């Protein structure tokens, strides 16, 4: 890699709502800069997971280094779905500028606003571009009006768009087609012109000088911010770094300041987009350091890498992502439990946001309680586990983490509980708090009525309404996270013909009137089906679930009672009639007393089975039940 002056380096990312064309634009930039030969180009070249290509979405951010007209351009392609917004926030802290990509068909959407406000708060240079100008149904004028309103409007301080339209200096908005390349070269030239060169903060130099005065150890000019990491079985944990100051070489002895782990750099390099080893990484550059360490926990995102044996100030500002949505994963065959544990461990190495702990269910055996960032993250995790391990999984309905004040182990205290099975008995619970979010909905004005009607069924509290343009509205609501885990997104798309979009931010825990639903089959509690719901919905939901259980459970040789309980009180019951077996079929004739004796024996056996017997629920029935819920 030729030496390039820091002034000729540009670090930037692409931010947008999902499906706006970020990865397609990245493809064109790679093609235009000659980073990848046209013969080797393929769609979504930076999306390296097969799931990303199949679903047409970016799940994990991917950096790449490009050379163009004497400049080094470090691009980070980011996800667009709100579940992976933590990836976007990490990328924004590693760059000086961002291309704000707007869908020319759908205009400014919820995540567009959220990402813009994050980039603006960090003081990044923002270059707006409207994509898909080649599509027949694109409304470029409308998208341009919405973008101007967004860029001119003041941030309300809560992540929502403002409505100020005071005249300021003219805003230049690029109009491009990432698909055929129209306008992309002009956009790239504006990145070079408008995005400032990397900051090697003066604060760092001051801190280094202060350390030199007050310690015996020499100060380290090296500060590398870890913004992502993956695991390689040969090179160990590979840290993706933004060089804030100093220079790093292969074989140097380094240390992670947060976890206090020292290591020798096995390899350093840049992304092209595959790993490309180099001799060094300079201040302002983006690249990777192969640590040789075997645990992802030792190379945490947000940590700072420095030279070993020197005093260095850690770079502040990063937070570890916290799981928000939980579900239990059980192998369909209990013998596959060790393989599931191994598969989760491997997945965790490349997904810092994934969390899991073992648990045991009487009906399903051993499994794991999985914590993810959202419902899509949960679906992606399940699909990756199935593909990479080949294990058939039984997955319970998603839940959120509640803050419960009650009697645990004989003492009253507050505990975060992510599974209904970990709740104390109803009489020992004092309060239950659930997480609430600020929900941002963008919708065309013509769908405002149906959207408002819809959200009223999800315990939403209306807070604010903003006009992004004369025909597009942003609604700001507060809503329990539990409600989003229902089918809110799907129904939102349905009532708006696909034009409405949503994004959310966790705000706080609030006390709720919540109850636990339990289901008993043949008087045996089935913990896999237990859930926490609002009291107002509890009885209706219990009755519906009991009816669905009756429809899918197989018949037994005895009558099976299906009961639904709210906080321990039975409120619904259905009975599956016993399966009839003709025990007299083999008798061709003779005295009737012989038949009567067999029938009496059968009746007594059924009574005994009903009293003592357990219902064996096939794994496929569990799968059907949990999918339908």
Secondary structure, DSSP 8 states (H G I E B T S, - for coil): -----GGGEEEEEEE-STTSSHHHHHHHHHHHTTSS-GGG--TTTT--SHHHHHHT---S-EEEEEEETTEEEEEEE---SGGGHHHHHHHHTT-SEEEEEEETTTBS-HHHHHHHHHHHHTT-EEEEEEE-TTSTT--HHHHHHHHHHHHHS---SSS---------S----EE--TTT-TTHHHHHHHHHHHS------HHHHHHHHHHHHH-SS-B---EEEEEEEEEETTTEEEEEEEEEES-EETT-EEEETTTTEEEE--EEEEESSSEEE-SEE-TT-EEEEE---S-GGGS-TT-EEEETTSB-------------EEEEEEESSGGGHHHHHHHHHHHHHT-TT-EEEEEEETTTEEEEEEEESSHHHHHHHHHHHHHHH---EEE---EE-EEEEEEETTEEEEEEE-SGGGS--GGGEEEEEEEEEEEEEEEEGGGHHHHHHHHHTTT-EEEEEEEEETTEEEEEEEEEHHHHTTTHHHHHHHHTTT--EEEEEEEEEEE--EEEEEEEETTEE-GGG-EEEEHHHHHHHHHHHHHHHHHHS---SS-EEEEEEETTEEEEEEEE------TTTT--SS-HHHHHHHHHHHHHHHHHHHHH------HHHHHHHHHH-
